[in-house]
Amino acid sequence: MSTPVWTTLVDCEELHTALGRPEVVVVDCRFALPDPDAGEAAWQRSHVPGARYAHLDRDLSGPHAPGKGRHPWPSASAFADTLAGWGVDADHQVVAYDDGDGAFAARLWCLLRAAGFARVAVLDGGWARWQALGLPVTGDQPVPAPVVVRSLSWRMPPLEAAGVQAHLASGGLLVDARAGERFRGEVEPIDRVAGHVPGAVNRPYAQNLRDGRFKPAAELRREFESLLGARGAGEMVAMCGSGVTACHHLLAMAHAGLEGARLYGGSWSGWIEDPARPVATGA
């Protein structure tokens, strides 16, 4: 069997055939915002064989800093240590999954891509589809083979608020991945201020999915090209509440062959940390 190369999405059936190969590393990213320990507890009970666990707060985020929002981007050195603990280096094929719509797994995908990893993918349909297909699960926790901690740097780090303001001023596109009612400021269940960044447009990340899986690449390409208009993919910045679900857009675009969009790391929760920044409501 040839070495698998998956760079955006992988089907459950394809991953199943590759399980146990030393170059394939699976990472369970299940997480629940209301109960931060629930995902890890679920992983301890049952997971895809060999899967390491990635905790959104502990492994896929860094400590809070001004303007960085609820889930700050981790430092390169901290993320390198996390990868070493999982036994992951650039020679591995990484597959991430969660039990929702792929947003937490997409955060890991985005981190690895920003660090220069090419062979990283999200399991299409995630844990729900894996179970629905009756594929093997286990409660055994893997003992990763140690790897040397390699120097790691962010090749495409997230933008900060000043960069987003400059992006908008130059005619760039800012796409907010939150649900429409949050974007419009009608409800705000998480952050202290409701609304959106003036000049942003709304595309809820759930629009990338159909029946729990990503839409076909050609369909996603048409939808994002309609959103971009005359702009190229590199002229788009994605944001959300804290820089997590926006990664879903970057993954969907890459799957559609539209590379180069950036992430606003602090997103809405970082934007509103400065009360002097303007807030818009409505469509």
Secondary structure by P-SEA (a helix, b strand, c coil): ccbbbbcccccaaaaaaacccccbbbbbbcccccccaaaaaaaaaccccbbbbbbccccccccccccccccccccaaaaaaaaaaaccccccbbbbbccccaaaaaaaaaaaaaacccccccccccaaaaaaacccccccccccccccccccccccccccaaaaaaaaaabbbbbbcccccccccccccccccccccccbbbbcccccccccccccaaaaaaaaaaaacccccccbbbbcccaaaaaaaaaaaaaacccbbbbcccccccccccccbbbbccc
